[in-house]
Amino acid sequence: MERLQSAIRRGSLLALRRLSLFAASLWIVFLVELMSRSGWRETVRWFVLFSPCTIVNGLVVLSFLLLLSAVTGRIRGSFWILSAVFLAAGLVNGIKTNILGVPLSPWDFLLASETKDMTAYVSGLFNIAMITGFIVFIPLSMALLGALGMTRGRLMRKRRAVMALAAIVLMAVVYDDGKLSLQRLIRIQNMVWDPSENVRTNGFLLTTLMNVKFLFLHPPEGYDGSAVSAITASTAPVVPQGDGLRPNIIFVLSESFWDATQIPGVSFSKDPLPFFHALAERFTSGTMQSPQYGGGTANVEFEVLTGNSMRFLPQGSVPYNQYINRNIESLASILARQGYETTAISPFHSWFFNSKKVYEHFGFAKYISQEFFEPDFEGPFMSDRAVAKNIIEATEASPGPDFVFANTMQNHYNYLPGKFKENTISVSGVSGESRGLLETYAQGLLGADDMLRRLVGHYGKKAEPTILVFFGDHLPSLGENYKVYKETGFVQEDDPEFYDKLHRVPLVVWSNYLPQDGRETIRMNTSFLGPYILQLAKRPGNYYTDFLTELWRRAPLLPSESGYAAAGIKEMMKNYEKLQYDTMFGEQFAYGERKDAPPQEPMVLGFGPMRIDGVRTEKIGYQSVLTVTGSNFPYRSVVTIDGKQAQAKWRSAGEIAVVPDGSRPLGAPMNIRVCVKDSRDKTIAESNIYVSSE
């Protein structure tokens, strides 16, 4: 009995020591999150409510602790080293999130990034949570190590080998995203489309580990300056034979836009796309192969605007969030050099998909995001007609030619009944959940069709030559595991065209000045759309669009890699990859002198720079109201007086009524400013400070 009790005690002690390592790991996780979140309450809340993520973050730290202990032979020393590294990273993440609104990412350490400019902001950011965290860290850590009985001595080789093996296995289980993945087992999702929410939900360390795989980008074989020069020298320049016209070029990426009427055996009580169908019969139209299904709009934008291809990047990556950290040639920069006013429009948050930074790197002069829209919702998202309104207003305000790239949100996922006030189209030929999904989706299509009708109606009456390109980004996700598509027979599991059918998006190209007898039927990859439209508009491109034009003429629809040789484009695809690498990650050899050119003017958020020109006092009843006059005030304008937000009512883009709080002495000067804040309470645009004594 004594031997049994002794064995139980030894086993319990051994188990306790093993658990002590995990407890120490959780302690590091807590302190890292405290540095990242800058608040005890938020950190404790995450630790408790997101316990599966907390545990996996603890396993991440444990794996590194085991590995470092196996290398150094000392557990306590490894704990302190690991703590210093992880806490420093957590602190930098907290600083970057506070300043820029986006978290620290693995690619920040490898690519030129805004993180290099953060040192000027460090002072003053050590808040109470950070200071108290540092104060309690060392004594509590020492007490924890002592209470957990962690050895001070050097580990024996056999134990170090076991720890190393355990660390490798643990890392593989946590890092892997295959069938045996711990992430998949407890349903952890890598939210690459929203880095901030990814960190808030999954924790900083786990999110960082999940994103490490996107760093493994190596130069293509044979990439160097001479290789790039040879490619560009051998590319025949596309010289437009035009009459000098600079038409407006408007791209509309319609969210989840797809022609649902092509589903076999399904009938709609009325055509959800009557105008699109009529237009497609008279003007150039067709389909494009999108790199996405069900989501990932930013990746489609990336291909259309830059001509780059997702096939050369890691699966699951989102270039907008991970790789666009430098100025990159796009349709915006190409046309800006030709005198175009370049505007990006999105009816969603300016921070989503890192859009503010990306559009600036692409060379857009203006970015009109949701924060600058007047509220006009259809369901949970901004309506398509609101986007059409802003496109029209942006081009009307510009005296010269415009390039506009706009996307929509009205028909964004999900498609459950009740999303819109009423579904006015009934569907037959399918039942149950699938019927409800299709009817809701069809209702959203009505909004897209109406938007197209509004734009064509407006520019059809204008004398300015205009080209309108209206296309979908990806097919809608209609139920889990392609539910609607399979139930209706649109695709089958063994369908050889499975991928093609679910990645084929429609488009129509309308113009108010080109002859209709030039109508074409398009079938191409989304990365070829930009060069095609430049050629249609008879506008010059650059070396890259010239190369893509040649590739498009040889193979408008790119096959999989195994089909390159049969299509006669194997060498061209190698060159394509080299040019893409050069512009995104390499030395930008092909840019020549342009890469050393002076930086472009900062991009303006909104319809233009906000400016206060004057302030006057009005008497409304018994109340004194300040009327702030100026230009480009959006509906969501916030007015501050001496830095404090005041009660304000927007009247127009040139006038805001403000009610002072009444606490200031009569005649005292006031510093008045108008600003715009995003959904995270970050100021994204602001006017001049106007000093008034009224």
C-alpha positions as CSV (number, residue, x, y, z in Angstrom):
1,M,0.0,0.0,0.0
2,E,2.8,2.4,0.9
3,R,4.5,1.7,-2.4
4,L,1.2,2.4,-4.3
5,Q,0.8,5.7,-2.4
6,S,4.4,6.6,-3.1
7,A,3.9,5.9,-6.8
8,I,0.7,8.0,-6.8
9,R,2.5,10.9,-5.1
10,R,5.4,10.7,-7.6
11,G,2.9,10.6,-10.5
12,S,0.9,13.5,-9.1
13,L,4.1,15.5,-8.7
14,L,5.2,14.8,-12.2
15,A,1.8,15.7,-13.6
16,L,1.8,18.9,-11.6
17,R,5.2,19.8,-13.0
18,R,3.9,19.2,-16.5
19,L,0.9,21.4,-15.8
20,S,3.1,24.0,-14.3
21,L,4.7,24.6,-17.7
22,F,1.3,25.2,-19.2
23,A,0.3,27.5,-16.3
24,A,3.4,29.5,-16.9
25,S,2.6,29.6,-20.6
26,L,-0.9,30.9,-19.8
27,W,0.6,33.6,-17.6
28,I,2.7,34.8,-20.6
29,V,-0.4,34.8,-22.8
30,F,-2.3,36.9,-20.3
31,L,0.5,39.5,-20.1
32,V,0.9,39.6,-23.9
33,E,-2.9,40.2,-24.3
34,L,-2.7,42.9,-21.6
35,M,0.0,44.7,-23.6
36,S,-2.0,44.2,-26.9
37,R,-5.5,45.2,-25.5
38,S,-4.3,48.0,-23.1
39,G,-6.9,47.2,-20.5
40,W,-7.3,44.7,-17.7
41,R,-11.1,44.4,-18.1
42,E,-10.9,43.6,-21.8
43,T,-8.0,41.1,-21.3
44,V,-9.9,39.2,-18.5
45,R,-13.0,39.2,-20.6
46,W,-11.2,37.6,-23.6
47,F,-9.4,35.2,-21.3
48,V,-12.8,33.9,-19.9
49,L,-15.2,34.2,-22.9
50,F,-12.8,32.9,-25.5
51,S,-11.3,30.1,-23.4
52,P,-10.7,27.8,-26.4
53,C,-8.6,30.5,-28.0
54,T,-6.9,31.1,-24.7
55,I,-5.9,27.5,-24.4
56,V,-4.5,27.3,-27.9
57,N,-2.5,30.5,-27.3
58,G,-1.2,28.8,-24.2
59,L,-0.2,25.8,-26.2
60,V,1.6,28.1,-28.7
61,V,3.7,29.5,-25.9
62,L,4.2,26.1,-24.3
63,S,5.6,24.7,-27.6
64,F,8.1,27.5,-27.8
65,L,8.9,27.1,-24.1
66,L,9.6,23.4,-24.5
67,L,11.7,24.0,-27.6
68,L,13.8,26.8,-26.0
69,S,14.2,24.7,-22.8
70,A,15.4,21.8,-24.9
71,V,18.0,24.0,-26.7
72,T,19.3,25.9,-23.6
73,G,18.8,23.1,-21.1
74,R,17.2,25.5,-18.6
75,I,13.5,26.1,-18.0
76,R,13.6,29.2,-15.9
77,G,16.0,31.0,-18.3
78,S,13.9,30.0,-21.2
79,F,10.8,31.4,-19.5
80,W,12.4,34.8,-19.0
81,I,13.8,35.0,-22.6
82,L,10.4,34.0,-24.1
83,S,8.6,36.4,-21.8
84,A,10.8,39.3,-22.9
85,V,10.3,38.5,-26.6
86,F,6.6,37.9,-26.5
87,L,5.8,40.8,-24.2
88,A,7.8,43.2,-26.4
89,A,5.9,42.0,-29.4
90,G,2.6,42.4,-27.5
91,L,3.6,45.9,-26.5
92,V,4.5,46.9,-30.1
93,N,1.2,45.4,-31.3
94,G,-0.7,47.5,-28.7
95,I,1.1,50.6,-29.9
96,K,0.5,50.0,-33.6
97,T,-3.2,49.2,-33.0
98,N,-3.6,52.4,-31.0
99,I,-1.9,54.5,-33.6
100,L,-2.8,52.9,-36.9
101,G,-5.9,50.8,-36.1
102,V,-4.3,47.6,-37.4
103,P,-2.3,45.0,-35.5
104,L,1.3,44.0,-35.8
105,S,1.7,41.3,-38.5
106,P,4.5,38.8,-39.4
107,W,5.1,40.6,-42.7
108,D,5.8,43.9,-40.8
109,F,9.2,42.4,-39.9
110,L,10.1,41.6,-43.5
111,L,8.4,44.2,-45.7
112,A,8.7,48.0,-45.6
113,S,5.8,49.0,-43.4
114,E,4.4,51.9,-41.4
115,T,5.7,50.2,-38.3
116,K,9.1,52.0,-38.8
117,D,7.4,55.3,-38.1
118,M,5.9,54.3,-34.8
119,T,8.9,55.2,-32.6
120,A,7.8,58.8,-32.5
121,Y,4.5,57.8,-30.9
122,V,5.8,55.5,-28.1
123,S,6.0,58.3,-25.5
124,G,2.7,58.8,-23.8
125,L,1.2,55.4,-24.8
126,F,2.2,53.6,-21.7
127,N,-1.2,53.6,-20.0
128,I,-2.2,52.4,-16.6
129,A,-2.8,48.8,-17.8
130,M,0.6,48.6,-19.4
131,I,2.4,50.2,-16.5
132,T,0.7,48.0,-13.8
133,G,1.3,45.0,-16.1
134,F,5.0,45.6,-16.1
135,I,5.0,46.2,-12.3
136,V,3.3,43.0,-11.4
137,F,5.1,40.9,-14.1
138,I,8.4,40.2,-12.5
139,P,7.4,39.6,-8.8
140,L,4.4,37.5,-9.8
141,S,6.4,35.6,-12.3
142,M,9.1,34.8,-9.7
143,A,6.4,33.7,-7.3
144,L,4.7,31.6,-9.9
145,L,7.9,29.8,-10.9
146,G,8.6,29.1,-7.3
147,A,5.1,27.9,-6.5
148,L,5.1,25.6,-9.6
149,G,8.4,24.1,-8.6
150,M,10.2,24.8,-11.8
151,T,13.7,23.5,-11.6
152,R,16.7,25.9,-11.6
153,G,19.2,23.3,-12.7
154,R,20.3,22.2,-16.1
155,L,18.1,19.5,-17.8
156,M,19.6,16.2,-18.7
157,R,20.0,15.3,-22.4
158,K,17.3,12.6,-22.3
159,R,14.7,15.0,-20.9
160,R,15.8,17.7,-23.4
161,A,15.3,15.4,-26.3
162,V,11.8,14.5,-25.1
163,M,10.9,18.2,-24.7
164,A,12.2,18.9,-28.2
165,L,10.1,16.1,-29.7
166,A,7.0,17.2,-27.7
167,A,7.5,20.9,-28.9
168,I,7.7,19.8,-32.5
169,V,4.6,17.7,-32.3
170,L,2.7,20.4,-30.4
171,M,3.7,23.1,-32.9
172,A,2.6,20.9,-35.8
173,V,-0.8,20.2,-34.2
174,V,-1.4,23.9,-33.5
175,Y,0.1,25.3,-36.8
176,D,-1.4,22.7,-39.2
177,D,-4.7,23.6,-40.8
178,G,-5.4,20.1,-42.2
179,K,-7.8,17.4,-41.0
180,L,-5.8,16.8,-37.8
181,S,-5.6,20.5,-37.0
182,L,-6.4,21.7,-33.5
183,Q,-7.7,24.9,-35.0
184,R,-10.2,22.9,-37.0
185,L,-11.1,20.7,-34.1
186,I,-12.2,23.6,-31.9
187,R,-13.4,25.7,-35.0
188,I,-10.9,28.5,-34.8
189,Q,-11.1,30.6,-38.0
190,N,-8.3,32.7,-39.4
191,M,-10.1,35.9,-40.2
192,V,-7.6,37.2,-42.8
193,W,-10.2,39.7,-44.1
194,D,-10.1,41.6,-40.8
195,P,-6.7,41.5,-39.0
196,S,-8.0,43.6,-36.0
197,E,-10.9,41.3,-35.3
198,N,-8.6,38.3,-35.9
199,V,-6.4,39.4,-33.0
200,R,-9.3,40.4,-30.8
201,T,-10.9,37.0,-31.2
202,N,-8.1,34.6,-31.6
203,G,-5.4,36.3,-29.6
204,F,-2.2,38.0,-30.8
205,L,0.2,35.0,-30.6
206,L,-2.1,32.5,-32.3
207,T,-3.1,34.9,-35.0
208,T,0.6,35.6,-35.7
209,L,1.4,31.9,-35.9
210,M,-1.5,31.3,-38.3
211,N,-0.3,34.0,-40.6
212,V,3.4,32.9,-40.7
213,K,2.6,30.7,-43.6
214,F,1.9,33.7,-45.8
215,L,5.6,34.8,-45.4
216,F,7.0,32.0,-47.4
217,L,7.5,33.8,-50.6
218,H,10.6,33.2,-52.6
219,P,11.9,34.9,-55.7
220,P,11.0,32.9,-58.9
221,E,13.8,31.0,-60.4
222,G,15.9,33.3,-62.6
223,Y,14.6,36.6,-61.1
224,D,17.0,39.5,-61.3
225,G,17.3,42.9,-63.0
226,S,18.6,41.5,-66.3
227,A,15.8,39.0,-66.5
228,V,13.1,41.7,-65.9
229,S,14.8,44.0,-68.5
230,A,14.8,41.2,-71.1
231,I,11.1,40.5,-70.5
232,T,10.1,44.2,-70.8
233,A,12.3,44.7,-73.9
234,S,10.8,41.7,-75.7
235,T,7.2,42.9,-75.0
236,A,5.6,44.6,-77.9
237,P,4.2,48.0,-76.8
238,V,0.5,48.5,-77.3
239,V,0.2,51.9,-79.0
240,P,-3.4,53.0,-79.1
241,Q,-4.6,54.4,-82.4
242,G,-7.1,56.9,-81.0
243,D,-8.3,60.4,-81.6
244,G,-7.0,61.8,-78.3
245,L,-10.3,61.3,-76.4
246,R,-10.0,60.7,-72.7
247,P,-13.3,59.0,-71.8
248,N,-14.5,58.6,-68.2
249,I,-13.8,55.0,-67.2
250,I,-16.0,53.7,-64.4
251,F,-15.6,50.2,-62.9
252,V,-18.4,48.9,-60.7
253,L,-17.6,45.7,-58.8
254,S,-21.1,44.5,-57.8
255,E,-21.0,42.4,-54.7
256,S,-21.8,38.7,-55.3
257,F,-23.2,39.6,-58.7
258,W,-24.2,36.5,-60.7
259,D,-27.0,35.6,-63.1
260,A,-29.0,33.2,-61.0
261,T,-31.6,32.7,-63.8
262,Q,-29.1,30.2,-65.4
263,I,-29.8,27.6,-62.7
264,P,-31.4,24.7,-64.4
265,G,-35.0,23.8,-63.4
266,V,-35.4,26.9,-61.3
267,S,-38.0,29.6,-62.3
268,F,-38.3,33.2,-61.0
269,S,-41.7,35.0,-60.9
270,K,-40.0,37.9,-62.6
271,D,-36.5,38.5,-64.1
272,P,-34.3,39.9,-61.3
273,L,-31.9,41.4,-63.9
274,P,-34.0,42.8,-66.8
275,F,-31.8,45.8,-67.5
276,F,-28.6,43.8,-67.3
277,H,-29.9,41.2,-69.7
278,A,-31.1,43.8,-72.2
279,L,-27.8,45.7,-72.0
280,A,-25.8,42.5,-72.5
281,E,-27.6,41.7,-75.7
282,R,-26.5,45.1,-77.2
283,F,-23.1,45.8,-75.7
284,T,-19.9,43.9,-75.1
285,S,-20.6,41.3,-72.3
286,G,-19.5,37.9,-71.2
287,T,-17.9,36.2,-68.2
288,M,-14.6,36.3,-66.3
289,Q,-12.9,33.6,-64.2
290,S,-12.6,35.0,-60.7
291,P,-10.1,33.7,-58.2
292,Q,-12.7,33.6,-55.5
293,Y,-15.9,31.9,-54.5
294,G,-18.4,33.1,-51.9
295,G,-16.1,35.9,-50.5
296,G,-12.7,37.6,-50.8
297,T,-13.7,40.6,-52.8
298,A,-10.4,42.3,-52.1
299,N,-8.6,39.6,-54.1
300,V,-10.7,40.3,-57.1
301,E,-10.1,44.0,-56.8
302,F,-6.4,43.2,-56.5
303,E,-6.4,41.3,-59.8
304,V,-8.5,43.9,-61.7
305,L,-6.7,47.0,-60.5
306,T,-3.1,45.7,-60.8
307,G,-3.2,42.9,-63.3
308,N,-1.4,40.7,-60.8
309,S,-2.7,37.1,-60.2
310,M,-3.6,35.3,-57.0
311,R,-2.2,32.1,-58.6
312,F,1.3,33.2,-57.7
313,L,0.5,33.8,-54.0
314,P,-0.1,31.4,-51.1
315,Q,-3.6,29.9,-50.9
316,G,-5.8,31.8,-48.4
317,S,-3.7,35.0,-48.6
318,V,-5.2,38.4,-48.9
319,P,-2.7,40.8,-50.5
320,Y,-4.5,43.9,-49.3
321,N,-3.8,42.9,-45.7
322,Q,-0.5,41.1,-46.1
323,Y,1.6,42.4,-49.0
324,I,0.6,45.9,-50.2
325,N,3.2,47.9,-48.3
326,R,4.6,49.9,-51.1
327,N,3.5,51.9,-54.1
328,I,2.4,49.6,-56.8
329,E,1.3,50.4,-60.4
330,S,-2.4,50.1,-61.0
331,L,-5.1,51.4,-63.3
332,A,-5.4,54.4,-61.0
333,S,-1.7,55.4,-61.2
334,I,-1.6,54.8,-65.0
335,L,-4.6,57.0,-65.7
336,A,-3.6,59.6,-63.1
337,R,-0.5,60.3,-65.2
338,Q,-2.8,60.9,-68.1
339,G,-4.7,63.6,-66.3
340,Y,-7.5,61.5,-64.8
341,E,-9.1,62.3,-61.5
342,T,-8.9,58.9,-59.7
343,T,-11.5,57.9,-57.1
344,A,-12.2,54.8,-55.1
345,I,-15.6,54.3,-53.7
346,S,-16.7,51.7,-51.1
347,P,-19.9,51.6,-49.0
348,F,-18.2,49.9,-46.1
349,H,-15.7,50.8,-43.4
350,S,-12.5,52.6,-44.5
351,W,-10.4,50.2,-42.5
352,F,-11.8,47.0,-44.0
353,F,-9.2,45.1,-46.0
354,N,-6.8,47.8,-45.1
355,S,-8.4,49.8,-48.0
356,K,-7.1,53.3,-46.9
357,K,-3.4,52.3,-47.2
358,V,-4.0,50.1,-50.3
359,Y,-5.8,52.6,-52.4
360,E,-3.1,55.2,-51.6
361,H,-0.4,52.8,-52.6
362,F,-2.3,52.2,-55.8
363,G,-2.3,55.9,-56.7
364,F,-5.9,56.9,-56.1
365,A,-6.4,60.6,-55.4
366,K,-9.6,60.2,-53.4
367,Y,-11.3,57.5,-51.4
368,I,-15.0,57.8,-50.5
369,S,-15.8,55.2,-47.9
370,Q,-18.9,54.5,-45.9
371,E,-18.1,57.1,-43.4
372,F,-18.7,59.8,-46.1
373,F,-22.0,58.4,-47.3
374,E,-25.4,59.7,-46.4
375,P,-27.3,56.9,-44.7
376,D,-29.3,54.9,-47.3
377,F,-29.5,51.3,-46.3
378,E,-31.2,48.3,-48.0
379,G,-31.1,45.5,-45.4
380,P,-28.0,45.6,-43.2
381,F,-25.8,47.2,-45.8
382,M,-25.6,50.5,-47.7
383,S,-27.8,50.4,-50.8
384,D,-26.5,50.1,-54.3
385,R,-28.4,53.2,-55.3
386,A,-26.3,55.2,-52.7
387,V,-23.1,54.0,-54.4
388,A,-24.5,55.1,-57.8
389,K,-25.3,58.5,-56.3
390,N,-21.8,58.9,-55.1
391,I,-20.3,57.8,-58.4
392,I,-22.3,60.4,-60.2
393,E,-21.5,63.2,-57.7
394,A,-17.8,62.4,-57.9
395,T,-17.7,62.6,-61.6
396,E,-19.9,65.7,-61.7
397,A,-17.5,67.5,-59.4
398,S,-14.5,66.8,-61.6
399,P,-13.9,69.1,-64.6
400,G,-11.7,66.5,-66.5
401,P,-11.8,62.8,-67.2
402,D,-12.5,60.5,-64.3
403,F,-11.4,57.0,-63.4
404,V,-13.7,55.6,-60.7
405,F,-13.4,52.2,-59.1
406,A,-16.5,51.4,-56.9
407,N,-17.7,48.4,-55.2
408,T,-21.1,47.6,-53.5
409,M,-22.4,45.8,-50.4
410,Q,-26.2,45.5,-50.7
411,N,-26.1,41.9,-51.8
412,H,-23.4,40.8,-49.5
413,Y,-23.7,37.4,-47.6
414,N,-25.9,36.3,-45.9
415,Y,-29.1,35.5,-47.9
416,L,-31.4,34.3,-45.1
417,P,-35.1,35.3,-45.4
418,G,-35.7,38.5,-43.5
419,K,-32.5,40.2,-44.7
420,F,-34.6,42.7,-46.7
421,K,-38.0,44.2,-45.8
422,E,-39.7,42.1,-48.4
423,N,-38.8,39.6,-51.0
424,T,-40.8,40.5,-54.1
425,I,-39.6,37.6,-56.3
426,S,-40.8,34.1,-55.7
427,V,-38.8,31.0,-56.8
428,S,-40.2,27.7,-57.9
429,G,-38.3,24.4,-58.7
430,V,-36.6,24.3,-55.4
431,S,-37.9,24.2,-51.8
432,G,-37.0,24.6,-48.2
433,E,-33.9,26.5,-47.2
434,S,-32.7,26.7,-50.8
435,R,-35.8,28.5,-51.9
436,G,-35.5,31.1,-49.2
437,L,-31.8,31.7,-50.0
438,L,-32.5,32.1,-53.7
439,E,-35.5,34.5,-53.1
440,T,-33.4,36.7,-50.8
441,Y,-30.5,36.7,-53.3
442,A,-32.8,37.5,-56.2
443,Q,-34.1,40.5,-54.2
444,G,-30.6,41.8,-53.9
445,L,-30.1,41.4,-57.6
446,L,-32.9,43.8,-58.2
447,G,-30.8,46.5,-56.4
448,A,-27.8,45.8,-58.6
449,D,-29.9,45.9,-61.7
450,D,-31.4,49.2,-60.6
451,M,-28.0,50.6,-59.9
452,L,-26.8,49.7,-63.4
453,R,-30.0,51.3,-64.9
454,R,-29.3,54.6,-62.9
455,L,-25.7,54.9,-64.1
456,V,-26.5,54.2,-67.8
457,G,-29.5,56.6,-67.6
458,H,-27.3,59.3,-66.2
459,Y,-24.2,59.0,-68.4
460,G,-26.4,58.2,-71.5
461,K,-27.5,61.8,-71.3
462,K,-24.0,63.3,-70.9
463,A,-21.8,64.6,-73.6
464,E,-18.7,63.4,-71.9
465,P,-17.5,60.1,-73.4
466,T,-17.9,57.4,-70.8
467,I,-17.1,53.7,-70.5
468,L,-18.9,51.7,-67.7
469,V,-17.7,48.3,-66.7
470,F,-20.1,46.4,-64.5
471,F,-19.1,43.0,-63.2
472,G,-19.4,40.5,-60.3
473,D,-16.6,39.6,-57.9
474,H,-17.6,36.0,-57.0
475,L,-20.6,33.8,-56.9
476,P,-22.8,34.0,-53.7
477,S,-22.4,31.4,-51.0
478,L,-25.8,29.9,-51.0
479,G,-25.8,27.4,-48.1
480,E,-23.1,25.2,-46.7
481,N,-21.2,23.0,-49.0
482,Y,-22.6,24.6,-52.2
483,K,-26.1,23.5,-51.0
484,V,-28.2,25.4,-53.6
485,Y,-25.9,24.7,-56.5
486,K,-25.9,21.0,-55.8
487,E,-29.6,20.6,-55.0
488,T,-30.5,22.3,-58.2
489,G,-28.1,20.3,-60.3
490,F,-26.0,23.4,-61.3
491,V,-22.9,21.4,-60.2
492,Q,-22.2,17.8,-59.2
493,E,-19.4,16.5,-57.1
494,D,-17.7,14.8,-60.0
495,D,-18.5,17.6,-62.4
496,P,-15.3,18.3,-64.5
497,E,-16.4,22.0,-64.8
498,F,-17.0,22.3,-61.0
499,Y,-14.4,25.0,-60.5
500,D,-15.2,26.8,-63.7
501,K,-18.9,27.0,-63.0
502,L,-18.4,28.3,-59.5
503,H,-15.8,30.9,-60.5
504,R,-17.4,32.4,-63.6
505,V,-18.7,35.9,-63.0
506,P,-20.7,38.0,-65.5
507,L,-19.8,41.5,-66.8
508,V,-21.1,44.0,-69.3
509,V,-19.2,46.9,-70.8
510,W,-21.4,49.9,-71.8
511,S,-20.4,53.1,-73.5
512,N,-22.2,56.2,-74.7
513,Y,-19.8,56.9,-77.6
514,L,-18.3,53.7,-79.0
515,P,-20.1,52.1,-82.0
516,Q,-22.3,49.2,-81.0
517,D,-21.2,47.1,-84.0
518,G,-18.0,46.5,-82.1
519,R,-19.8,44.3,-79.6
520,E,-17.7,41.4,-78.3
521,T,-18.3,38.3,-76.2
522,I,-15.8,38.2,-73.4
523,R,-14.3,35.2,-71.7
524,M,-11.2,36.0,-69.7
525,N,-9.5,36.1,-66.3
526,T,-10.1,39.0,-64.1
527,S,-6.5,40.1,-64.2
528,F,-6.9,40.8,-68.0
529,L,-9.8,43.2,-67.5
530,G,-7.7,46.3,-67.0
531,P,-5.5,46.0,-70.1
532,Y,-8.7,45.1,-72.1
533,I,-10.5,48.3,-71.0
534,L,-7.4,50.5,-71.6
535,Q,-7.3,49.1,-75.2
536,L,-11.0,49.7,-75.6
537,A,-10.6,53.3,-74.4
538,K,-7.5,53.7,-76.6
539,R,-5.5,54.8,-73.6
540,P,-1.8,53.8,-73.2
541,G,-0.9,51.5,-70.4
542,N,2.6,50.5,-69.2
543,Y,5.1,47.7,-69.7
544,Y,2.9,45.4,-67.5
545,T,-0.4,46.0,-69.3
546,D,1.4,45.6,-72.6
547,F,2.7,42.2,-71.4
548,L,-0.7,41.2,-70.1
549,T,-2.3,42.2,-73.4
550,E,0.0,39.9,-75.3
551,L,-0.7,37.0,-72.8
552,W,-4.4,37.6,-73.0
553,R,-4.4,37.4,-76.7
554,R,-2.7,34.1,-76.5
555,A,-4.7,32.6,-73.7
556,P,-7.7,34.8,-72.5
557,L,-8.6,32.1,-70.0
558,L,-5.6,30.9,-68.2
559,P,-5.5,27.1,-67.6
560,S,-4.1,25.4,-64.5
561,E,-0.3,25.1,-64.3
562,S,-0.4,21.6,-65.9
563,G,-2.0,23.1,-69.0
564,Y,0.6,25.9,-69.6
565,A,2.6,23.9,-72.1
566,A,-0.4,22.8,-74.1
567,A,-1.6,26.4,-74.3
568,G,1.9,27.5,-75.5
569,I,2.3,29.9,-72.6
570,K,4.7,28.1,-70.2
571,E,7.5,30.6,-70.7
572,M,5.2,33.6,-70.6
573,M,3.7,32.4,-67.3
574,K,7.2,32.2,-65.8
575,N,7.8,35.8,-67.0
576,Y,4.4,36.8,-65.6
577,E,5.4,35.5,-62.2
578,K,8.8,37.4,-62.4
579,L,7.1,40.7,-63.2
580,Q,4.6,40.2,-60.4
581,Y,7.3,39.4,-57.9
582,D,9.3,42.4,-59.1
583,T,6.5,44.9,-58.6
584,M,5.2,43.4,-55.3
585,F,8.3,42.1,-53.4
586,G,11.4,42.7,-55.6
587,E,13.5,45.6,-56.5
588,Q,10.9,47.0,-58.9
589,F,13.5,46.9,-61.7
590,A,10.8,47.4,-64.3
591,Y,9.8,50.7,-62.8
592,G,13.1,52.3,-63.8
593,E,13.3,56.0,-62.7
594,R,9.6,56.0,-61.6
595,K,10.4,54.1,-58.4
596,D,12.6,57.0,-57.3
597,A,10.1,59.6,-58.3
598,P,8.9,62.1,-55.6
599,P,6.0,60.7,-53.6
600,Q,2.5,61.4,-54.8
601,E,0.2,63.8,-53.1
602,P,-1.5,62.2,-50.0
603,M,-4.8,60.6,-50.8
604,V,-7.9,62.5,-49.7
605,L,-10.6,60.7,-47.8
606,G,-14.1,61.9,-48.8
607,F,-15.2,64.1,-51.7
608,G,-12.4,66.6,-51.1
609,P,-10.5,68.3,-48.3
610,M,-12.8,69.5,-45.6
611,R,-12.4,73.2,-45.0
612,I,-14.1,75.7,-42.6
613,D,-14.4,79.1,-44.2
614,G,-16.5,80.9,-41.6
615,V,-18.7,80.7,-38.5
616,R,-21.7,82.9,-37.8
617,T,-24.1,83.0,-34.9
618,E,-27.8,82.5,-35.3
619,K,-30.7,82.8,-32.8
620,I,-33.1,79.9,-33.1
621,G,-35.8,80.5,-30.5
622,Y,-34.1,81.1,-27.2
623,Q,-30.9,79.2,-28.3
624,S,-27.8,80.5,-29.9
625,V,-26.6,78.3,-32.7
626,L,-23.3,78.5,-34.5
627,T,-23.4,77.9,-38.3
628,V,-20.2,76.5,-39.6
629,T,-19.7,77.1,-43.3
630,G,-17.2,75.6,-45.6
631,S,-16.8,72.7,-48.1
632,N,-16.9,68.9,-48.3
633,F,-18.6,68.3,-44.9
634,P,-20.0,64.7,-45.0
635,Y,-23.2,63.7,-43.3
636,R,-21.3,62.0,-40.4
637,S,-19.3,65.1,-39.6
638,V,-18.2,65.5,-36.0
639,V,-17.6,69.1,-34.8
640,T,-15.3,69.8,-31.9
641,I,-14.9,73.0,-30.0
642,D,-11.5,73.3,-28.2
643,G,-11.1,69.5,-28.7
644,K,-14.5,68.6,-27.2
645,Q,-17.3,67.2,-29.3
646,A,-20.2,69.5,-29.7
647,Q,-23.8,68.9,-30.5
648,A,-24.1,69.3,-34.3
649,K,-26.6,68.9,-37.1
650,W,-25.5,68.4,-40.7
651,R,-27.4,70.6,-43.1
652,S,-25.4,70.2,-46.3
653,A,-21.9,69.7,-47.6
654,G,-21.3,73.4,-46.9
655,E,-23.1,74.0,-43.7
656,I,-23.3,72.5,-40.2
657,A,-25.3,73.8,-37.2
658,V,-23.5,73.6,-33.9
659,V,-24.9,74.2,-30.3
660,P,-22.1,75.3,-27.9
661,D,-22.3,73.8,-24.4
662,G,-22.7,77.3,-22.9
663,S,-19.9,76.9,-20.4
664,R,-17.5,79.3,-22.1
665,P,-17.2,83.0,-21.2
666,L,-19.0,85.4,-23.7
667,G,-16.7,86.4,-26.5
668,A,-14.0,83.9,-25.7
669,P,-12.2,82.5,-28.8
670,M,-13.2,79.0,-29.9
671,N,-11.0,76.6,-31.8
672,I,-13.5,74.8,-34.2
673,R,-12.7,71.8,-36.3
674,V,-14.8,69.3,-38.3
675,C,-13.7,65.7,-38.5
676,V,-14.9,62.3,-39.5
677,K,-14.5,59.2,-37.3
678,D,-14.7,55.5,-38.3
679,S,-16.5,52.7,-36.5
680,R,-13.5,52.3,-34.2
681,D,-13.7,55.9,-33.1
682,K,-10.5,56.7,-35.0
683,T,-10.3,60.1,-36.7
684,I,-9.8,59.5,-40.4
685,A,-10.2,63.0,-41.8
686,E,-10.3,66.5,-40.4
687,S,-10.6,70.1,-41.5
688,N,-8.5,73.1,-40.6
689,I,-8.9,74.7,-37.2
690,Y,-11.0,77.8,-37.4
691,V,-10.7,80.3,-34.6
692,S,-13.9,82.1,-33.8
693,S,-14.8,84.5,-31.1
694,E,-18.6,84.6,-31.8
